Amino acid sequence: MTDPARPQTNLLSLTEAQMAALVHGFGWSSYRTGQILRWLYQRRARTIAQMTDLSQKDRDKLSEIATIQRTYDCTVLESTDGTRKLLLTLDDGFRIETVLIPDEDRLTLCVSTQVGCMLDCGFCLTGTMGLKRNLKSHEIVDQVLTAQDHLTSEERLTNLVFMGMGEPLANIDALSTAIHCLLNKSWGLGWSPRRITVSTAGLAGRLNDVAALGVNLAISLNGTTEEQRQHLMPAVSQIASLKTLMSACRRYPLAPTRRLTFEYVLLAGVNDRDEDAHRLVKLLNGIRCKMNLIPFNEFPGSAFRRPADRNVLSFQRILTQAGINAFIRKSRGRDVLGACGQLGNVPTGASPVALTQIESRC
């Protein structure tokens, strides 16, 4: 019988070593460890009863002390462009967002690592929430599992980007554990590290933690001078100056076939001028990289505006003429606040600008 005074163990929260210890405690053979983990990750089981290659007796025994806590409360908002934003409610009532982004032959999932964010980047809606808490490793992985539950039989995830709510490197331990589950080919999801990208607003001292994971790294730059970056990203600028960040990028142990990715949110009249582009060229000199240009995605309450297309193209042209591969990121899911920088709760007291009005200006 289950002891009501003893909280049940969430199997999804256990590391491989912890699962092995649980199996050993039952006196079961060690192969049960991989067996249970495969049910959790590869078959996305929601109940122990589904683990049919365990005997009924063993399932009953496991159910006495353990459960599988997956996200059940999931609301899906679908954009006119096919982007789907998943609103997931956690056990403590907090809500996070993850986004499925279709693009020709790719289907990318944008994953969150925190409830809210510790940083206060002025162009990001998540930053207006403040940090509520870090996500646990299984809550990070569950976003991938839940997204897979919502795919059609013809769909398959091709890329994972940790660019959702929160600063991934501020939750590096849980992120590392989650990525281990994603990469594991024996019982995990078997992802290639080349298909996973971790983004940071600029925690320079933790870049090598990403290198150790073997995945791709993206750095959110957004300013070309110390003053500009301090204005746009005050909290992270206190952690690491622009000079410190660029030095860390130059020391980053890039594999011969890899490039760093830089991201730059273009804000009308703020950092989208030709002189900004020329300064950016100098900043990136000597770094093997590519640049993703992101025209600002507006949200209610923000004073920033999206730049005109001609300014975005002029900015890109200056970079490409200097030999930098610069790509303009498509804005997907803006009508459901699912685009880059739009994840999170609309701030209380914000100007009641309708989403359709925002769309008409973009």
C-alpha positions in Angstrom: 0.0 0.0 0.0 1.1 3.5 -0.7 2.0 5.5 2.4 0.1 8.8 2.1 2.6 10.5 4.5 5.5 9.7 2.2 5.7 11.7 -1.1 6.1 9.5 -4.1 9.3 9.7 -6.1 8.9 11.3 -9.6 10.8 8.8 -11.8 11.3 11.5 -14.4 13.3 13.5 -11.9 15.9 10.7 -11.3 19.3 10.7 -12.9 20.6 7.4 -14.3 22.6 6.8 -11.1 19.6 7.5 -8.9 17.4 5.2 -11.0 20.1 2.4 -10.7 20.0 2.9 -7.0 16.2 2.6 -6.9 16.4 -0.6 -9.0 19.1 -2.0 -6.8 17.0 -1.3 -3.7 14.2 -3.5 -5.1 16.7 -6.3 -5.6 16.0 -6.2 -9.4 18.5 -6.9 -12.1 20.5 -3.9 -13.3 19.0 -4.0 -16.8 15.8 -2.7 -15.3 17.4 0.7 -15.0 17.6 1.2 -18.8 14.2 -0.5 -19.2 12.5 2.1 -17.0 14.4 5.0 -18.5 13.5 4.0 -22.0 9.8 4.0 -21.0 10.2 7.5 -19.7 12.1 9.1 -22.5 11.7 7.1 -25.7 8.2 5.9 -25.2 7.0 9.0 -23.2 5.1 6.9 -20.6 2.8 8.8 -18.4 2.0 6.0 -16.0 3.9 3.1 -14.5 1.0 0.8 -15.7 2.2 1.4 -19.3 5.5 -0.3 -18.6 4.3 -3.6 -19.9 7.6 -5.4 -20.0 7.7 -5.2 -16.2 5.6 -7.9 -14.5 2.3 -6.7 -12.9 3.9 -7.5 -9.5 6.9 -5.3 -10.3 4.7 -2.5 -11.6 2.6 -2.6 -8.4 5.7 -2.6 -6.3 7.1 0.4 -8.2 3.8 2.3 -8.0 3.9 2.1 -4.2 6.8 4.5 -4.0 7.0 6.2 -7.4 5.0 8.0 -10.0 5.5 9.8 -13.3 4.8 13.5 -13.1 4.4 14.8 -16.6 2.7 18.0 -17.7 -1.0 17.4 -18.1 -2.2 21.0 -18.3 -1.1 22.2 -21.7 -2.8 24.9 -23.7 -1.7 25.2 -27.4 -2.0 28.6 -29.2 -1.6 28.3 -32.9 -0.4 31.2 -35.1 -1.5 31.9 -38.6 1.9 31.0 -39.8 1.8 27.5 -38.2 3.9 28.3 -35.1 2.4 26.7 -32.0 3.0 28.1 -28.5 2.6 25.6 -25.7 1.6 27.0 -22.3 2.6 24.4 -19.7 1.4 24.6 -16.0 3.9 23.2 -13.5 3.1 21.4 -10.2 3.4 24.6 -8.2 1.0 26.6 -10.5 3.7 28.5 -12.4 3.4 28.6 -16.1 6.1 28.3 -18.7 6.1 28.5 -22.5 7.7 26.5 -25.3 7.3 27.1 -29.0 7.2 24.8 -32.0 8.5 26.7 -35.0 8.1 25.2 -38.5 10.4 26.4 -41.3 10.4 24.5 -44.6 12.0 21.1 -43.8 12.9 22.0 -40.2 10.8 21.9 -37.0 12.5 23.7 -34.2 11.4 23.6 -30.5 12.3 26.7 -28.4 12.7 25.5 -24.8 12.6 27.5 -21.5 15.0 27.0 -18.6 13.5 29.3 -16.0 10.1 30.7 -14.8 10.7 34.3 -15.8 14.3 35.5 -16.0 17.0 36.8 -13.7 18.0 39.4 -16.3 16.2 42.6 -17.3 16.9 43.1 -21.0 14.6 45.9 -22.0 13.5 44.4 -25.3 12.3 41.0 -23.8 8.9 40.4 -22.3 10.2 37.6 -20.1 12.5 40.1 -18.4 9.5 42.1 -17.1 8.4 39.0 -15.0 11.6 38.9 -12.9 12.9 35.5 -11.9 10.3 33.2 -10.2 12.5 30.1 -10.0 14.8 27.8 -12.0 13.3 24.9 -13.8 14.3 21.4 -12.7 16.0 19.2 -15.2 12.9 17.0 -15.7 10.8 20.1 -16.3 13.2 21.1 -19.1 13.1 17.7 -20.7 9.3 17.4 -20.3 8.9 20.4 -22.6 10.4 18.2 -25.3 8.4 15.2 -24.4 5.1 17.2 -24.3 5.9 18.9 -27.6 6.4 15.4 -29.2 3.0 14.4 -27.8 1.5 17.2 -29.9 3.1 16.4 -33.2 1.3 14.8 -36.0 2.4 11.4 -37.4 4.1 13.3 -40.3 6.1 15.7 -38.0 9.5 15.2 -36.4 11.5 17.7 -34.3 14.8 18.5 -36.1 16.3 21.2 -33.8 16.2 22.2 -30.2 17.1 25.8 -29.1 17.4 26.8 -25.5 16.2 30.4 -26.2 12.8 30.4 -24.4 12.1 31.9 -21.0 15.1 32.5 -18.8 18.9 32.6 -19.0 20.1 29.0 -19.6 23.6 29.5 -18.1 22.1 30.7 -14.9 20.6 27.2 -14.5 23.5 25.3 -15.8 23.3 22.2 -13.6 19.7 21.4 -14.5 20.4 22.3 -18.1 23.4 20.0 -18.2 21.4 17.1 -16.7 18.6 17.7 -19.2 20.9 17.8 -22.2 22.5 14.5 -21.0 19.0 12.9 -21.2 18.5 14.4 -24.6 21.8 13.2 -26.0 21.8 9.7 -24.5 21.4 7.1 -27.2 20.8 4.0 -25.0 17.7 5.1 -23.1 17.4 8.9 -23.8 16.2 10.8 -26.8 19.3 10.2 -28.9 19.7 13.8 -30.1 22.9 14.9 -32.0 24.6 17.7 -30.2 24.9 19.5 -33.5 21.1 19.8 -33.5 21.0 21.6 -30.1 21.8 25.2 -29.5 22.1 26.9 -26.1 21.8 30.7 -26.0 23.1 33.1 -23.4 22.7 36.8 -22.9 26.4 37.0 -22.0 27.4 35.0 -18.9 31.0 35.0 -20.0 32.3 32.9 -17.1 30.1 30.0 -18.0 30.7 29.7 -21.8 33.0 26.7 -21.3 30.2 24.8 -19.6 28.5 24.8 -22.9 31.6 23.7 -24.7 31.8 20.7 -22.3 28.3 19.6 -23.5 29.3 19.6 -27.1 26.3 21.6 -28.3 26.2 24.8 -30.2 26.5 28.2 -28.5 24.7 31.4 -29.4 25.5 34.7 -27.7 22.9 37.5 -27.6 24.9 40.7 -28.3 22.5 43.6 -29.2 24.9 46.4 -28.5 28.2 47.5 -30.0 29.4 49.8 -27.2 29.6 49.3 -23.4 27.1 52.2 -23.0 24.7 50.8 -25.5 24.7 47.3 -24.0 24.4 48.6 -20.5 21.3 50.6 -21.5 19.7 47.6 -23.2 20.9 44.8 -21.0 21.8 46.4 -17.6 21.9 43.2 -15.4 24.1 41.1 -17.6 26.4 44.0 -18.3 27.1 44.1 -14.6 28.0 40.5 -14.7 30.3 40.8 -17.7 31.3 43.8 -19.7 31.2 43.8 -23.5 35.0 43.6 -23.6 35.0 40.7 -21.2 32.4 38.8 -23.2 34.1 39.3 -26.5 37.4 38.1 -24.9 35.7 35.0 -23.7 34.2 34.4 -27.2 37.7 34.6 -28.7 39.0 32.0 -26.2 36.0 29.7 -26.7 37.3 26.2 -27.8 35.5 25.9 -31.1 35.8 22.6 -33.0 37.2 23.1 -36.5 33.8 22.6 -38.2 31.9 24.7 -35.8 31.1 28.5 -35.6 29.8 30.6 -32.8 26.4 32.2 -33.4 25.8 35.8 -32.4 22.3 37.2 -32.1 21.5 40.9 -32.5 18.0 42.3 -31.9 17.5 45.3 -34.1 15.6 48.2 -32.4 14.4 51.1 -34.5 16.6 54.2 -33.9 18.5 52.6 -31.1 21.0 50.1 -32.5 20.0 49.6 -36.2 22.1 52.4 -37.8 24.9 51.9 -40.3 27.5 53.0 -37.7 26.2 50.3 -35.4 26.8 47.7 -38.1 30.3 49.0 -38.8 31.2 48.8 -35.1 29.7 45.2 -35.0 32.1 44.2 -37.8 35.0 45.4 -35.8 33.8 43.5 -32.7 33.5 40.2 -34.5 36.9 40.5 -36.3 38.8 37.3 -36.1 36.0 35.2 -34.7 34.6 32.3 -36.7 30.9 33.0 -36.5 27.6 33.7 -38.1 25.2 36.5 -37.2 21.4 36.2 -36.7 19.7 39.6 -37.1 16.4 39.7 -35.3 14.1 42.6 -36.1 12.4 43.5 -32.7 9.1 41.7 -32.1 6.8 44.1 -30.4 4.8 43.4 -27.3 2.3 45.5 -25.2 4.0 47.9 -22.9 7.3 48.1 -24.7 8.7 51.5 -25.8 10.9 49.9 -28.5 9.8 49.6 -32.1 10.5 47.3 -35.0 12.9 48.8 -37.6 11.9 49.3 -41.2 12.8 46.6 -43.6 15.2 48.9 -45.5 17.2 49.5 -42.3 17.4 45.8 -41.6 18.6 45.0 -45.1 21.1 47.9 -45.0 22.5 46.5 -41.7 22.8 43.0 -43.1 24.5 44.3 -46.3 27.3 46.0 -44.3 28.0 42.8 -42.4 28.0 40.5 -45.5 30.2 42.9 -47.4 32.7 42.6 -44.5 32.6 38.8 -44.9 30.3 38.0 -42.0 27.5 35.5 -42.7 24.5 37.5 -41.6 21.0 36.1 -41.7 17.7 37.8 -41.0 15.7 35.7 -38.5 12.1 35.2 -39.6 9.6 36.4 -37.0 7.3 33.5 -36.4 4.2 33.4 -34.1 4.0 37.1 -33.4 0.2 37.0 -33.4 0.3 34.6 -30.4 3.2 36.3 -28.7 5.4 33.4 -29.6 8.2 35.1 -31.4 11.7 35.8 -30.0 11.5 38.1 -27.0 7.7 37.8 -26.6 7.4 34.9 -24.2 6.0 35.6 -20.7 3.1 37.4 -19.1 2.0 40.7 -20.5 3.0 43.1 -17.7 0.3 44.5 -15.4 -0.6 48.1 -16.3 0.9 47.8 -19.8 -0.6 49.8 -22.6 -3.6 47.9 -23.9 -2.2 47.6 -27.5 -4.1 44.9 -29.4 -2.0 42.2 -31.0 -3.6 42.9 -34.3 -2.5 46.6 -34.0 1.1 45.4 -33.3 0.9 43.1 -36.4 -0.3 45.9 -38.6 2.7 48.1 -37.8 5.2 45.3 -38.3 
